[in-house]
Amino acid sequence: PKDGLSLEDAFSWIRKDYNAPEISRVFMQVREKMIEGITSSVYYESKILEVLSLISQRHRLEQQQKYGNACLTVFQDELNILKKVSEIIQQTPMYPPSIEELCKMSAMSKTKLRESFKKVYGIPLGRYMQQCRLEHSLVLLSGSSLSISEIAEKIGYANASKFSAAFKKQYKKTPSEYRSST
């Protein structure tokens, strides 16, 4: 590659945790295509390349932070705190802590938390929380007999139509279409 990456470099990137919403989303897309019976090797190869690209992007971000790039002003302590915030949200998608509670846990102001989170994860904190809830809804849709309304209520939506609209925007299918395809 032009930027001098090699297979040896890739092996040096191996870390314990590359769990991120972007990567999870790619795997959910692959899962959906497998369920639909799509067998195009070109599709799966492109998804593998997409995951590798996301990992590479995260690695570069970490390297920029590590070497004190002036454009990225997130320090290692803050990076660890933001990772913890992310883990807490992922562990409690149905009842995530409020912004105020996250601020107390992270010892950051609302503005600092939101700005730092967006710099590191590439999406606003509120949207990240919504994505975690929607990812949890996939599990509920495929593994339970709850109605769409019950699932919407369980993951914190005021009504089923708001849940359906957010779900369709994220996954390009309604919850019912998703459930019938699983």
N, C-alpha and C positions, 0 to 999 in steps of 0.2 A: 504493500500500500504506500501511497504518497507520503503519509505522515510517519513512516518508519515503524509501524506496528508489526510485530512478528508473533508467531505461535508461542514462542518462549515468553513474550510479554503477556500474552493472554493468560498463560498458566500462572504468572505472578500475580494476576488480579484476583485469583480465587480467594474468596472470603467466606466466612460462615453464613452471611445473610445477604442475599440479593433480592429479598422479598420487597417488592414495591408495587403500587397500584398499577403502574403502566405494564409491568411484566405479568402481573396476575391477569390483567385484561387480555393480553395476547393469548395466554393459556386458556382463558375462558372462550375466546374466539375460536381457537383450535378445537376445543371440546365441542362447541356448537357445530362446527363443520364435520367433525367425526360423527356426531349424532345424526346429522343430515345425510351422511354417507358420501361426502365429498372425498374423492380419492386423488385429486390432482397433486402430483408431487411438486409442481411449481408453487402451488399455494403453501404447502408445508415448508418448502425450502425458504420461501420469502418470510414466513413467520419465524423460522429459526434465525434468519439474518436480522429480523426486526429485534428479537430478544438479544442477540449479540450486540446490536447497535445500541440498545438501551443500556446494557451492561457497560459497554465502552463509554457511553455518555456519562454514566454515573461515576465510572473510574476517573475520567478526565475531570469531572467536577471535584472529586475528592483530591486529585492531584493539584488542581488549581488552589483549593483551599489549603492543602498541606504546604504548598510553597508560597502562600501569602499573596496570591494574585490580588491586586488592588481593586479589581472589579467585584470580587466576591468577599464580603466582609463578614463571613460567618466563621467563627473560631471553632476549634476542635471541641471545647466544652459545650458550646452551643449546638454543635452538630450532634453530640451525644444526647443532649437534652431533647433536641427535636426528634431524634430517633426514638427516644423513650415516649414522647408525646404520640408519635405515629403508632407505636406498639400498643399504647393504651387505647387509642381510638380503634385499632383493629381488633383488640380483645373485647371491646364493649361496643360493637357497632349499633346495637339497638338502644343503648342508653349511654352514649358517650358523655364524658364530663362536659360541663359548660365551658365557654371561653374563659370565664372568670376562674374556674377551677384549674383549667390548663395553665392559665397565667400564674396562679399560685404555685403549681407543681414545677413550672419551668423557671420561676423567679424572673419573668419577663413581663413587660407591659403588653397590652393588647396589640398595639402597633408593632412593637418589636417582634412579638411572637408571629403575627400574621406575615410581616415582611420577611422574616428569616425563614419561615416555613415555605413560603412561596419561592424564595431563592433556592432552597435545597430540593424541594419536591416538584417544583415547576407548576403547581396549581395552588389556588387559594385554600386555606385551611377548611373553610366551610364546604367547599366542593369535595375535598378529600374525605370529609366526614360523610357526605352524601354518597360518594362512590363506595365507601366501606359498607354503608347500609344497603345499597343496591346490590353489592356483591353477596351480602348475607341473604338478601331476598332470593337470589338464585338458588341457594341451598334450600330455603323454605319452599320455594315453588316446586323444586324437583323431589324433595324428600319428605313432604308432609301433605296432609289432606286439608290443610287450612284453606279457607276461601281467600280470594284476592283481597277482599275488604279486611279480613282478619290479619293478613300479612301486612297490608298497608298500615294498619293500626299498630301492629307489633313492632314495626321498624320506624315508627314515629311520624307517619304522614297523617294529615288531618282527614283525608278521605281517599277512597280508591282511585278517583279520577286524577288527583294530583300525583299519586304514586305511579299510575299507569303512564302519565305524560312523562315523568322523569325517567321511568324505566325504558320507555320507547325511545326517548332522546339518547339514552346511554347505549342501549343494546339493539336498536332498530327493529324491535319486535315489541308487541304488547306482552304483558305478563301471561295472558291466556295462551297466546301463540307460543311463547317460550315453554309453558307447562305442557302443552300438547306435543311439542317436539321432543320432550325428554322422556 
